[in-house]
Amino acid sequence: MELAYYSDYAVRLVNTEQPERGGDTLTSVEAVRELFGAAQQAARRATESDVTRLRAVRTRLRAVFEAADAGDEVLAVDLLNALMMEFPVSPQISGHEIRDDDGRPDWHLHIADHAANATAGYTATACMGLAFHLTELGVDRLGICEARPCRNVYLDTSTNRSRRYCSDRCATRANVAAYRARKRLASERSARTGRTADSTQESAARGDR
């Protein structure tokens, strides 16, 4: 499993909360287990305490995205480094897949899970993936959706660094809103122009009299 894959752990955790909508799906042990995805063995260790612990981590990870989105690279890195120092990883070489050409193991790095609890394991994995993404692609690849009121975070993997929304749905909604705003502005301008023209004609008519 490539380290870049783990960066999605951070996105999934942060997006369990929608602060401007007052939404929060991280409310139970089952919700914690769902975060782990295919990592069922790690998910089975989750307890009620992990709900509170992961909410605290979620706040700190959102702060990393907010700093990156604001262009404060140093702060984003400092915040992420603080998390990694608190939740260190244990890298491990794995070769559970076989290369087709010579039958030898396909050696690659995994993050071994020797954490004391589910939160520590999840956080270490999320932070390592996010750090890999940040150092390989750049801090500006960590974004926050521009479609209000959505504030979901995302990782920009576009070739031209052009992503601005967390999903196609938000992009469509933002484009529709922008189109309607342009139409409304054009209509208001047309109405003002019409009123000005009418006023000019009335003034000219009075002058003729």
Kinemage of the C-alpha trace (Angstrom):
@kinemage 1
@onewidth
@group {chain A} dominant
@subgroup {mainchain}
@vectorlist {calphas} color= white
{ca met a 1} P 0.000 0.000 0.000
{ca glu a 2} L 1.494 3.335 -1.017
{ca leu a 3} L 1.926 5.989 1.649
{ca ala a 4} L -0.093 8.457 -0.428
{ca tyr a 5} L -3.152 6.278 0.150
{ca tyr a 6} L -3.094 7.069 3.858
{ca ser a 7} L -3.685 10.789 3.273
{ca asp a 8} L -7.340 9.988 2.672
{ca tyr a 9} L -7.591 9.008 6.340
{ca ala a 10} L -7.140 12.670 7.271
{ca val a 11} L -9.763 13.832 4.767
{ca arg a 12} L -12.304 11.265 5.935
{ca leu a 13} L -11.870 12.242 9.572
{ca val a 14} L -12.059 16.015 9.055
{ca asn a 15} L -15.124 15.684 6.840
{ca thr a 16} L -17.139 13.908 9.534
{ca glu a 17} L -17.945 17.426 10.721
{ca gln a 18} L -19.676 20.236 8.818
{ca pro a 19} L -19.060 23.219 11.122
{ca glu a 20} L -21.152 25.782 9.252
{ca arg a 21} L -24.103 23.407 9.047
{ca gly a 22} L -23.797 22.117 12.591
{ca gly a 23} L -23.434 18.553 11.329
{ca asp a 24} L -21.366 15.805 12.925
{ca thr a 25} L -21.401 12.120 11.973
{ca leu a 26} L -18.648 11.078 14.380
{ca thr a 27} L -21.031 10.193 17.184
{ca ser a 28} L -20.594 6.468 17.853
{ca val a 29} L -18.175 3.552 17.911
{ca glu a 30} L -19.718 2.359 14.647
{ca ala a 31} L -18.855 5.712 13.036
{ca val a 32} L -15.268 5.357 14.248
{ca arg a 33} L -15.020 1.877 12.761
{ca glu a 34} L -16.363 3.088 9.433
{ca leu a 35} L -13.474 5.549 9.226
{ca phe a 36} L -10.983 2.687 9.031
{ca gly a 37} L -12.489 1.360 5.830
{ca ala a 38} L -10.885 -1.951 4.902
{ca ala a 39} L -8.643 -1.979 7.995
{ca gln a 40} L -11.094 -4.117 9.945
{ca gln a 41} L -8.577 -5.499 12.423
{ca ala a 42} L -7.654 -1.992 13.578
{ca ala a 43} L -11.297 -0.920 13.643
{ca arg a 44} L -12.268 -3.676 16.044
{ca arg a 45} L -10.240 -2.019 18.809
{ca ala a 46} L -12.416 1.111 18.757
{ca thr a 47} L -14.263 2.056 21.941
{ca glu a 48} L -16.496 4.916 23.079
{ca ser a 49} L -13.406 6.794 24.236
{ca asp a 50} L -12.172 6.961 20.648
{ca val a 51} L -15.155 9.109 19.655
{ca thr a 52} L -13.959 11.926 21.935
{ca arg a 53} L -10.284 11.387 21.128
{ca leu a 54} L -10.820 11.459 17.368
{ca arg a 55} L -12.971 14.579 17.593
{ca ala a 56} L -10.036 16.348 19.237
{ca val a 57} L -7.683 15.128 16.501
{ca arg a 58} L -10.216 16.200 13.880
{ca thr a 59} L -10.092 19.792 15.128
{ca arg a 60} L -6.306 19.819 14.899
{ca leu a 61} L -6.257 18.302 11.422
{ca arg a 62} L -8.792 20.857 10.177
{ca ala a 63} L -6.437 23.554 11.459
{ca val a 64} L -3.713 22.104 9.199
{ca phe a 65} L -6.000 22.404 6.158
{ca glu a 66} L -7.108 25.888 7.156
{ca ala a 67} L -3.513 27.082 7.461
{ca ala a 68} L -2.643 25.558 4.093
{ca asp a 69} L -5.746 27.051 2.472
{ca ala a 70} L -4.790 30.483 3.864
{ca gly a 71} L -1.311 30.170 2.357
{ca asp a 72} L 0.491 29.821 5.702
{ca glu a 73} L 2.792 26.933 4.831
{ca val a 74} L 4.944 27.204 7.951
{ca leu a 75} L 1.963 27.033 10.282
{ca ala a 76} L 0.471 24.083 8.390
{ca val a 77} L 3.747 22.173 8.665
{ca asp a 78} L 4.209 23.070 12.335
{ca leu a 79} L 0.710 21.884 13.206
{ca leu a 80} L 1.194 18.625 11.328
{ca asn a 81} L 4.618 18.055 12.861
{ca ala a 82} L 3.153 18.507 16.340
{ca leu a 83} L 0.608 15.788 15.614
{ca met a 84} L 3.244 13.422 14.234
{ca met a 85} L 5.416 13.882 17.287
{ca glu a 86} L 2.447 13.043 19.500
{ca phe a 87} L 1.337 10.119 17.325
{ca pro a 88} L 4.506 8.575 15.829
{ca val a 89} L 4.390 5.897 13.137
{ca ser a 90} L 6.119 2.551 12.875
{ca pro a 91} L 7.107 1.905 9.238
{ca gln a 92} L 7.380 -1.678 8.097
{ca ile a 93} L 8.500 -3.257 4.821
{ca ser a 94} L 5.860 -5.516 3.341
{ca gly a 95} L 5.918 -7.858 0.364
{ca his a 96} L 2.516 -9.516 0.333
{ca glu a 97} L 2.135 -9.014 -3.425
{ca ile a 98} L 4.191 -10.797 -6.100
{ca arg a 99} L 5.677 -9.059 -9.108
{ca asp a 100} L 4.546 -10.625 -12.385
{ca asp a 101} L 7.914 -10.598 -14.129
{ca asp a 102} L 10.158 -12.590 -11.761
{ca gly a 103} L 7.902 -13.915 -9.019
{ca arg a 104} L 9.685 -11.948 -6.304
{ca pro a 105} L 7.795 -9.992 -3.615
{ca asp a 106} L 6.794 -6.429 -4.437
{ca trp a 107} L 8.506 -4.769 -1.482
{ca his a 108} L 6.950 -1.536 -0.270
{ca leu a 109} L 6.369 0.422 2.916
{ca his a 110} L 3.385 -0.048 5.180
{ca ile a 111} L 2.598 1.684 8.439
{ca ala a 112} L 2.616 -1.005 11.102
{ca asp a 113} L -0.123 -0.708 13.686
{ca his a 114} L 1.306 -1.096 17.178
{ca ala a 115} L -0.640 1.798 18.702
{ca ala a 116} L -2.143 1.696 22.183
{ca asn a 117} L -5.660 2.462 20.951
{ca ala a 118} L -7.681 3.001 17.792
{ca thr a 119} L -7.295 6.794 17.864
{ca ala a 120} L -3.501 6.652 18.103
{ca gly a 121} L -3.299 4.184 15.235
{ca tyr a 122} L -5.705 6.111 13.015
{ca thr a 123} L -4.064 9.473 13.733
{ca ala a 124} L -0.543 8.217 13.084
{ca thr a 125} L -1.677 6.767 9.769
{ca ala a 126} L -3.591 9.897 8.732
{ca cys a 127} L -0.756 12.256 9.610
{ca met a 128} L 1.888 10.191 7.839
{ca gly a 129} L -0.219 10.060 4.684
{ca leu a 130} L -0.912 13.783 4.845
{ca ala a 131} L 2.784 14.537 5.407
{ca phe a 132} L 3.707 12.423 2.394
{ca his a 133} L 1.125 14.219 0.248
{ca leu a 134} L 2.273 17.629 1.489
{ca thr a 135} L 5.986 17.043 0.886
{ca glu a 136} L 5.552 15.344 -2.475
{ca leu a 137} L 2.935 17.651 -4.031
{ca gly a 138} L 3.054 20.867 -1.987
{ca val a 139} L 1.167 22.527 0.845
{ca asp a 140} L -1.128 24.283 -1.618
{ca arg a 141} L -2.597 20.891 -2.517
{ca leu a 142} L -4.496 20.875 0.783
{ca gly a 143} L -7.747 22.725 0.208
{ca ile a 144} L -11.124 23.640 1.676
{ca cys a 145} L -14.238 23.580 -0.491
{ca glu a 146} L -15.243 27.043 -1.720
{ca ala a 147} L -18.924 26.144 -2.107
{ca arg a 148} L -20.644 27.676 0.922
{ca pro a 149} L -21.808 26.465 3.347
{ca cys a 150} L -19.740 23.357 2.645
{ca arg a 151} L -16.352 23.422 4.336
{ca asn a 152} L -15.197 19.918 3.479
{ca val a 153} L -11.479 19.484 2.948
{ca tyr a 154} L -9.863 17.815 -0.043
{ca leu a 155} L -6.503 16.899 -1.534
{ca asp a 156} L -5.872 18.484 -4.920
{ca thr a 157} L -4.358 15.946 -7.295
{ca ser a 158} L -5.163 17.862 -10.494
{ca thr a 159} L -2.331 18.427 -12.943
{ca asn a 160} L -2.751 22.206 -12.977
{ca arg a 161} L -3.528 22.762 -9.277
{ca ser a 162} L -6.977 24.030 -10.202
{ca arg a 163} L -9.280 22.171 -7.823
{ca arg a 164} L -11.529 24.410 -5.703
{ca tyr a 165} L -14.327 22.117 -4.562
{ca cys a 166} L -14.548 18.895 -2.589
{ca ser a 167} L -16.867 17.177 -5.083
{ca asp a 168} L -18.572 17.503 -8.462
{ca arg a 169} L -21.809 18.207 -6.623
{ca cys a 170} L -20.363 21.255 -4.877
{ca ala a 171} L -18.715 22.445 -8.096
{ca thr a 172} L -22.039 22.243 -9.932
{ca arg a 173} L -23.887 24.038 -7.143
{ca ala a 174} L -21.288 26.819 -7.080
{ca asn a 175} L -21.395 27.222 -10.860
{ca val a 176} L -25.202 27.417 -10.838
{ca ala a 177} L -25.116 29.999 -8.039
{ca ala a 178} L -22.527 32.071 -9.926
{ca tyr a 179} L -24.612 31.893 -13.130
{ca arg a 180} L -27.735 33.058 -11.292
{ca ala a 181} L -25.791 35.873 -9.655
{ca arg a 182} L -24.538 37.048 -13.059
{ca lys a 183} L -28.065 36.917 -14.484
{ca arg a 184} L -29.427 38.868 -11.527
{ca leu a 185} L -26.699 41.495 -11.871
{ca ala a 186} L -27.350 41.832 -15.598
{ca ser a 187} L -31.077 42.225 -14.950
{ca glu a 188} L -30.457 44.919 -12.338
{ca arg a 189} L -28.116 46.776 -14.678
{ca ser a 190} L -30.684 46.573 -17.468
{ca ala a 191} L -33.392 47.929 -15.156
{ca arg a 192} L -31.152 50.814 -14.069
{ca thr a 193} L -30.287 51.586 -17.695
{ca gly a 194} L -33.968 51.590 -18.590
{ca arg a 195} L -34.838 53.939 -15.743
{ca thr a 196} L -32.017 56.275 -16.746
{ca ala a 197} L -33.195 56.323 -20.354
{ca asp a 198} L -36.774 57.070 -19.300
{ca ser a 199} L -35.579 59.872 -17.042
{ca thr a 200} L -33.520 61.377 -19.857
{ca gln a 201} L -36.456 61.310 -22.234
{ca glu a 202} L -38.750 62.972 -19.689
{ca ser a 203} L -36.194 65.709 -19.077
{ca ala a 204} L -35.848 66.281 -22.825
{ca ala a 205} L -39.640 66.450 -23.198
{ca arg a 206} L -39.925 69.051 -20.433
{ca gly a 207} L -37.165 71.069 -22.068
{ca asp a 208} L -39.026 71.078 -25.377
{ca arg a 209} L -42.080 72.532 -23.698
